[in-house]
Amino acid sequence: MMSYCLDDVRFHGELGNGVSSGFGEDGYASIEDAVKVLLKGLGEDINREGYKQKVKDIVQDALFPEAGLDNKVGHAGGAGGLVIVRDLDHFSCCESCLLPFQVKCHVGYVPSGQRVLGLSKFSRVAGIFARRLQEPQHLADEICSALHQEIQPAGVAVVLQCTHVHFPDIELHILDPNHQGWLETLVSSGSGVFEDKQADDWADFLGLLRLRGTDMEKLKFRRSSDPSWCPSLSIKVSSAIEPANPGMVAAAAKIIKSLGEDPLRKELRETPRRFVEWFRNFQNKPDMKVNWFLCGRKDPLSMNRGVDLNSERVYAELGIPFWAQCEHHLLPFHGVVHIGYFISDGFKPIGRSHLQSIIHFYGFKLQVQERLTRQIAEAISPLLGGDVIVVAEASHTCMISRGIEKFGSNTSTIAVLGRFATEVTARASFLKTIPSPASPAGQ
Amino acid sequence: MMSYCLDDVRFHGELGNGVSSGFGEDGYASIEDAVKVLLKGLGEDINREGYKQKVKDIVQDALFPEAGLDNKVGHAGGAGGLVIVRDLDHFSCCESCLLPFQVKCHVGYVPSGQRVLGLSKFSRVAGIFARRLQEPQHLADEICSALHQEIQPAGVAVVLQCTHVHFPDIELHILDPNHQGWLETLVSSGSGVFEDKQADDWADFLGLLRLRGTDMEKLKFRRSSDPSWCPSLSIKVSSAIEPANPGMVAAAAKIIKSLGEDPLRKELRETPRRFVEWFRNFQNKPDMKVNWFLCGRKDPLSMNRGVDLNSERVYAELGIPFWAQCEHHLLPFHGVVHIGYFISDGFKPIGRSHLQSIIHFYGFKLQVQERLTRQIAEAISPLLGGDVIVVAEASHTCMISRGIEKFGSNTSTIAVLGRFATEVTARASFLKTIPSPASPAGQ
């Protein structure tokens, strides 16, 4: 536990400029600073008002006259037809928990009145409504209705694929292995000829969407009877857990107000509490210990993972999920950790849940990925004979939200000790055992 | 040809605000305006100077102290190790022809001096150097050297996957069917421990890059002996073609100067001429005719494309490539056109090259995709019995460059006439015959 204490000291030093890293009683005084940090992290050009006016400005400058496209001709009645702009990547902010979520937006419309909208404007309009506190269906409806109002076409169709980060289970402090990666939902909205979901126009739209690999037949649209998509709404807070710090809840309400929203709006009333619950997952708990021995329950996943490499036996425990909170932006990052170590014939591999517990211990706090990887390597090294390799792969919410918006990006870090530090072939062999997915997670 | 003449009149009307659409003699007077339009199209926040200072500003604010990462420990000698940030999408501007090209950037570094760089800064630094007139190897070297200088790590590695739009063959006015989509090149640059491409550190870097589907073993790095990557450099301009309009060449040189570059720099000297050659592909040629009959050469690709659908025979001619120049941004868009029509048993399908010639005729000018699709449908309809469906799928350079930067986005348009206008099942059946690629082109 030495490295943990050491980091803690250094950690307080780093944030010594008035922003307390603790969420305990000493955190009350610096809520103002926290709000500033959070606001900055939430986005650099959040627009507080004037959405309607902005849409008008964007659209009016880019409506081009186009002979031959007329509503008298109609969608299927003439040569003028459906236009779709697909795979527009955006991010939004969940109104239930204040965390960012990713939006892959597809827009279709049937021109009318002999005019077409410049293609880039569909993305700009979607971006205006994405950069608010949102819920997927509401976002789809807003984009659809704004485009319909300004273009006055025969109809507008919007399909959104939204992905939200999962919530860990705050009570167990152990990650549910099924809760890896992202939670996805699919919503749609239609106006004019697209108002009826059974209309032929929808069949055409979905047929065109399929052409570049978005197979809508395999995806299920969200129904109004489905439970809310934000995982914060299904977290059961037991009475055994102390209620969220009221000062922090007030700070979260202040953030909502700063964004130009009403914290008393029905959908937002419980948001501050949920936001704080999320943060409490990453609270620095001095009394929390890695349960070094009790966590070693038998796990069927840990079987059959031995790999014979170059006549040596390297044991590879792959794809252990983790969450962490980026200490630079107070935004989550999550991904998987791969661990490799040498075992001799008589040695029994360490349980996967044991490793999971260690990863969880170092992940569930304000972190940076480089440190997390190093800390895991240092923690497991004495248990595994000193020769270990740890690879972490993560998607960082701060890389998709904020100004940078690099949606496909991800980060890998590696830490090596003992023989893995000196033998390039051992490292290369281990890396080769990690399966390369057909497509990045969450894409 | 009626629709063509009609559009031409309307087209001049649209650009009537001083920007001449013609590249003939009347174009001389409005070069100033053209330069303004082009500059705007080339990017909204091109930085003309101070690159070095900007990198320093970006990096210095985001160098975080991180205990345990030291150059005394070294990459493989301790727990501190390699960090890679992968799949950063950028665009740049080709110094040989002034067209934008896409850059997928992967950066790795081995921290040293107990400090790490905030992850988003790798993308910001890459963006600074991408937004200049560039050549892939030079871009990789600049990113690598700037990061090395400012972070002072044990080493930096940069891998770039660059994709450039193809050039059509200006002489034949017919698209080479092999010249579809993008031209790709792979370059790398290394400093410090990555200076030697045979070093173990490179093996680790490429091994980590593979984990999310970038299989470097299948990709070939560009060698210095390889011919230049920009297709404009391998276009042979025969003496039969009149030399490029000197006024336009001067205008292109002016653009280069406006970007803060020296038009007399060795690599840039011929760029204005090449840029003009590209634009001349899209010149509105009144004497150009679709060679309706001579183009009907036998094409093996047009065989076996008949599809029996619902006991009717719909013939589908799929994936005919096209290029066009977006009239709103003067930037290329390109993709494929799919054509469907009914044939009776005794009817012989029309030759693919014939359709290609028609598509080419309507594509090779300043265009918008909606109009292109409609014009193709109207032009082929009388030849194909009146029942036609035309689908165009395209990537628009204006959607990846400029402020919007939606790298994965693409646009579909559809035009239907006759029975395809009234029968939704006919449309749906045709759309189903179009194969859905595993991943979008150019991704």
Interface residues (C-beta under 8 A of the other chain):
Chain A: S3 L6 D7 R10 E14 A62 F64 P65 E66 A67 G68 L69 A76 G77 G78 A79 G80 G81 L82 V83 I84 V85 R86 D87 L88 D89 P111 V116 G118 L119 S120 S123 R124 D200 A203 D204 G207 L208 R210 L211 R212 G213 D215 H328 V368 Q369 E370 R371 T373 R374 A377 E378 S381 V391 E393 H396 C398 M399 R402 I404 E405 K406 F407 G408 S409 N410 T411 S412 T413 I414 A415 V416 L417 F420 A421 T422 V424 R427 A428 L431 K432 I434 S436 P437 A438 S439 P440
Chain B: S3 L6 D7 R10 E14 A62 F64 P65 E66 A67 G68 L69 A76 G77 G78 A79 G80 G81 L82 V83 I84 V85 R86 D87 L88 D89 P111 V116 G118 L119 S120 S123 R124 D200 A203 D204 G207 L208 R210 L211 R212 G213 D215 H328 V368 Q369 E370 R371 T373 R374 A377 E378 S381 V391 E393 H396 C398 M399 R402 I404 E405 K406 F407 G408 S409 N410 T411 S412 T413 I414 A415 V416 L417 F420 A421 T422 V424 R427 A428 L431 K432 I434 S436 P437 A438 S439 P440
